[in-house]
């Protein structure tokens, strides 16, 4: 009688939307790290300045904001030096925006790989979040450098213990960007028009977030609309912790956390549904 064959790994089709197999990602952790290295190294490969662009980009953005919004528009920064105020806002915002934009292109950008070999598809957007975390760390060090300079120069800045919430704020931004990215990645496999709208939408979303202006400068009757944006509370909490200005309420942060959990779960379910059939569409 022929012995029954034994397999180390058995690949089966998923039987339901909630069959997420998240534990499988751990077995592919080496592949995820390989994707992280690829994403981090390939960004500025064959460029003259290389990784220095990680510093130049936020500096140029901050300088633009100082000239346009601080100089020409005269928008208040709550008494905080404009360079420090804008840099505080764009440090976390850039992380969210990069995670959102890159993960939203997961299926289309990686169609060739997905069509040739099996691995958990979620490994790709997850690697984007991790690789951008390295970029965030570099830009956060840049922010801390300016922060230390202004404090040592005698600028009136009042940091407080809420600055220790930063890891939680980063996690919220990471999972929110990942959740939105997975949702759009699932939709763009069929509706390619969304790819063209996404860039404009993210830019518009930034202006609906207190990145370039303090929430205190907004009339009271309109604040509720800005706080409906889950990123607003995260940015304001970060500024409140490090700069001592801004709006902080636990209820707003709890709302952002709850919103993030819902968006991430919806994105995970949609991603799980589309990954088995997207090759037929792409």
Secondary structure, DSSP 8 states (H G I E B T S, - for coil): -------S-------STT---TTHHHHTHHHHHHHHHHHHHHTTTT-SSGGGHHHHHHHHHHHHHIIIIIIIS----TTS-HHHHHHHHHHHHHHHHHHHHHHTTHHHHTHHHHTT--S-THHHHHHHHHHHHHHHHHHHHHHHHHHHHHHHTT------GGGGGHHHHHHHHHHHHHHHHHHHHHHHTT-THHHHHHHHHHHHHHHTTTTSS-GGGS-HHHHHHHHTSHHHHHHHHHHHHHHS-S---HHHHHHHHHHHHHHHHHHHHHHHHHTTTHHHH-
